[in-house]
Amino acid sequence: MPELIPVLKKKDINNMVVQIARRISSDYQDHELILIGVLKGAFVFLSDLMLNLSIPVQVDFIRVASYGSDTSSSGRINLTKAIEIDVKNKDVLVVEDIVDTGLTLSYIIDYLKSFQPKTVKVCTLLDKRQRRQANVKIDYACHIVTEGFLVGYGLDYDEDYRNLPEIYHLQL
Ligand code: 5GP
């Protein structure tokens, strides 16, 4: 049976989201900010994040499929849902659940830059920075992860566990 080992409690997640939302609200005061959530994993974080922002924002989503094993990405990435808002000359903030090798994010940043936004920055809930392969800059990271495969708070394993309100290390 898979085992779920607690990593982040509701209270910890809430504190992180409030703090990062405060920084983003301050950095983007008087900007036209568009949040781009990466489906599906980031939808829970994105909804909490936007509710804690004190500035007006627009929201859109992108979806990509990466082909690899169940717990790691291969770097072969396909766009399966394009953005629908015009981001030209706007400030874009990509909202990710977790950045691992960075290959997915690198693809997403290149895709978004093709629409000529004013800026593209990145906010992630979880950052596995030791495993990075692509040279991507993370502007806002809530929590650094050093090991394991995490689930809950939007993150899945084979579509399970997304609805868990806290974050766990899944031990298969
Ligand atoms: P990357 O391209 O950075 O290697 O992979 C990013 C994607 O892999 C994330 O958006 C997520 O879908 C998936 N991923 C990487 N690590 C984890 C993890 O620990 N838990 C879950 N649920 N997904 C992960």
Residues whose N, C-alpha, C, O or C-beta is under 5 A from the ligand:
A	BS01	5GP	G41 S73 I98 V99 D100 T101 G102 L103 T104 L105 G148 F149 L150 V151 L155 D156 Y157
